[in-house]
Amino acid sequence: LYGGDVMLRYLTLTNCTDQPMAIGQLTVFGGGLFAGGAPATVGHFIYPLPGGEGDYHTHTLPVGRYTYHREDYNERYAQPFCIANMPGCDSTFICQMAYSGGFAFSFDTDCIGSYHVTFEASVAGHAPLLVLRPGEAFITPEVFFGMVKGTSDDAVYALHRAIHAHYAEFIKTGVVEASVGPGECEEEDILALMDTAKRL
C-alpha cells in the first residue's frame, strides 16, 4: 500500500517437498470487479508489434470469458495493462503487471439478473511455466491494481503515483537504471540522463 487507491501484489512460491515441482498455471491476482445493470467496458493496447504501442482501444465486455494475452515472443510489445469500468459505477479498475513475458488478463462476465464481472491476472506460456527444485522459491511478477474513484485519467494518475512510490525505494540505494536507445547515444544525451537520475 502506498497511501493511495492502487495496491501491489506478488506471490512467493516455495517447493517444500523433496521432489521437483512443475507449475502449469499461475494466477497472481484475481477477484470480483463490478456488479450492475449494464455491460462493463475494458480498454487495452491492441497492437503487439513495434511502432504501435499507443494503439489503445476500448470495447464492451461480452458475456462469458474475454482474455487479453501475450504468449508469443513475436508479440513482445503487447502491454500487460488494462482499464475497466461499468456504466453507473463511479470507480475505475486499473491493472499493470511488471513483466515482459507471457501474460493473460481474463474477464468473466455473467448476466443473471444483472451483470457481474470477475478478473484474473496470470502468467501465461507453455506448460510447465517453471519447475522448482526441492527447497527452491520463486517470486512472481508484481501486479499493480486498484479500484480508483473517478475516471480513467484519475486511475492512470493513481497508478503512476503508486509505481513511483514503489520504485523510489530502490532509488534510495543510490542505483538508478536508465534506458539509452538508438538516437540517444550521443555524449550530451547520456550526460542529460545521468543528471536526471541524480535529481531523482
N, C-alpha and C positions, 0 to 999 in steps of 0.2 A: 504494500500500500504506500502511495506517495502523496497522501493528503488530498487526493482528487477522486475523480469518478472512474479512473482506469486502474486495473489491478494486473499483477504479473503472476503467472502460474507456470510451474515446470514440475516434473516428476523425477525422482531418483529410483531407478530400477536396480535391485541387487539380487544376484543369483545366490541364494542361501543354501543351495544344495551342493552335492559333490559331483554333479553331472553337468555337462553343457546344457544351456537353456536357450532354445530358439524363440525369438519374439516375432510373431507373424502379423500382429495388428497392434497399433499404438495410438490411442486417443489421449491427447494431453489435456483437453478441456472439453466439457460438454454440459448441456443443460437446457432448460426451458427459456425461451426468449419472450414470446408475445402470446396474448390471447385477445381476440377482438372480433368485430363484426365484418372486417374487410381483409382481403389478402395482404400479406406483407410484401415489401419490396426489398431487393438486395442489389447492391452496386459493387462492382469489382472491375479490375483491369482484364481485358479480354484478349489482348494480342500478345502472344508469348515469344515473339521474335524481336531482334534488335530494332530500335527506332520507333517502336510502338508502345513504349512503357506507359505513356499517358493516355492510352485509349481506354477510357473508363466509361462503363455503361451501367445503367440501372434498369431492372425489369421486375415484373411481378413474379413472386414465387408460385410455382404450380402446386396443386395438391399432390402429395407423395414426396419423394426424395429428389432434391436437386443438389448436385455436387459440383463445386468449382475446384479443379485439381491440377496438379502438375506431377507427372510421374516420368516423363520422357526428358532426358538430358537436353534434347534439342529445344525444349520449351523452357529453358532456364531463365528467361526474362519474365515469366509469369510471376506475379506478386502474390505472396500469401497474405492478402489483405482484403477486408470486405467491410461494408457498412450496410446495416439493415434497419428498416423501420416499418411501422404499421400505421395506416391512417387512423387518426383519433388518439394515438399514443403520443405523449409529449416527450418521449425519450428516444434516443437513437443508439443502436448497438454498433460497436466498432471492434474490430479484431485484427491483430497483426502478429504473425508468427516470425520470430527471429531465426530464420532458417533458409538456406539456399538450396536445399534438397527437395525431394518429393513431398508434397503436402496434399491434403484434401480437406476442404471446408464443406460440410454437408448440412443441409437444412431439410428437416422433415416437417411437412405441413399436413394436418388433417382438418376436416371441416365437418365435425359432428355437432351441429347446433351453432358453433362459432369456429373461427379459425384458431388453431393452436400451432405454434412453431417451436421446434427444438433445434439445437445446433450442436455440431461436433467439429473440433479442430484436431486433425490427425496427421501423423507422419505417414506418407504413402510410398509405396515402392514394391518391388518383387519380394515375395516371402521366401525365406525369412528376412525381415528387415535388419536384424542383427542376431548374433549368437554370443551369449555371455558365458564366459568361463566360470567355473566354480569360484565364488567369492568376488567376482567382478561386478562393478557398479557402472551404470550408465545414466547420465543426466540428459533428459530430453531437451529438445529446443524450447526456448521460452516463448510463451504466448502472452501478449498484452491484450486485455479485453476490458470492455466497460459498457455499461448502460448509462448513457450520458443524457441528462435532461437538456433538451434543446435540439437544434438542427444538426445536419451533417457537419457543417462548419464547426459548431461547438464541439462535436465529437472528435474531429481531427485535431483541434487545438488541445483538447484534453489528452489525446494520445501523445502528441508531441511533448507536452509538459511531463508526462509520465516517463517517456523514453529518455528525455534529457535528464530528469532527476535520477533515473536508474544508472545511466552511464556516467553521470557526474561522479559517482562513487569510484569509478575506475580512473577518472582524471586525477583524483586526489593522490594516486600513486606516482604521478609525475610522468606517466607514459600515455601519450595521445597518438592514436593512429590517424594517418591522413592518406587520402587516396590521390595518387598522381597518375593521370591517364594521358593518352595521346593529346597533344596540344597544350599540355600543362607542364612540360618537362624543361622549359627554359629556366635559367637560374633565378630570375626575378619571380617566376611563378612559385617555385619551391620555397624561396625565402618568404613570400607572402603567406603560404600555407603554414610555415613554421611560426610566423608572427601571430597568425590566428590561433594556433594551438597554444602558444604561450599565453595569450589573453584568456583562454579557457581555463 
